Amino acid sequence: MGLLDILVALGLLIWLAYRGWSVLLLAPAAAILAAGLAGEPLLAHWTQTFMRSTARFIMQFFPIFLLGALFLANRRTHAACFLTIHHSSAATA
């Protein structure tokens, strides 16, 4: 029954999107419909599967995100200093 529920929700999403409804509003509604039709406990899946996987992903890739943020902040600081020095030397010349 799970595959049929997914196909019904997907079909409803496609049909309403072709009728002009916003996909940004339809996609979460279709996902909730598919999850509700499955008959599984939604909160248990959210806390036991999704949150555990999310925590593992963040632990694995946090150093990469942190270094990226630090290098971007450093680059912006240097760009701001360069523009300030270049602008002030052009004004005095």
N, C-alpha and C positions, 0 to 999 in steps of 0.2 A: 504493500500500500504506500510505502514511502516514495517510490519513484513516481507513482501516479500523482501524489500530492505535489511533488516538485514540478511536474509537468503542468498541472493545473495552475499553480501559482505563476509559473513562467508564461504560460499562455495568457493568463489574465494581464500580466505585466506587458506583454507584447501588444495585446489587443488595445489596452488603454493608452499605451504610448502612441500607437498609430492613430488613436482618436484625439490626440493632442494634449494628453495629460503630461505633467512634468515627471520625468524619470527619477528626479531627485526625491520626489515624494512617493512615487510608486514602488521603488526598489525596496525600501525598508518595510513598506506595507506588505509587499509580496513575500518577503522573507519571513515576516511575522506570521503571515497566513500559512506558508509552507511548514514552518515550525509548529504552529498550532494544530495543523491537520495531521501531523506525524503522531501526535498523541504521547510524545515523550515528555518527561518533566524538564521544562525549559531552564529553570534556575539551576538545577543540578548540572546540566550540560555546560551552562555558562561558567559556573564556579569550578567545576572539576576538570573540564577540558580546556576551555578557552583561556582562563586566567592562568593556569599552570603553564600552558604553552607560551603565553605572552610574557610571563615572568622569565622563562628560560630564554626567549628571544632577546629580551632587554639585557639580561645578564651576559649573554654572548656578545652582543654588538654594542654595548654601552661605551667601551673604550674607543671604538671607531667614531661613534657619534660625538663623544666628548672631544677627541682630537680634532675632528672636523670643525666643531664649533670654535675651538681655541684658535685654530689656524685662520678661520674666516674672520674672527674678531681681530686677530693680529694683522691680517691683510687690510681690513678696513681702517685700522688705526694708522697704518703706514700710508695708505692712500689719502686719508684725511690730512696727515702731516705734509705729504708731498703737495697736495692741492693748496694748502695754506701757505707753504713756503713759496711755491711757484706764483701764486696770486700776489703775495706781498712783494716779491722781488719784481714782478711785472709792473706793479703800481708805483714803485719807487724809481723805475728806469725812465 
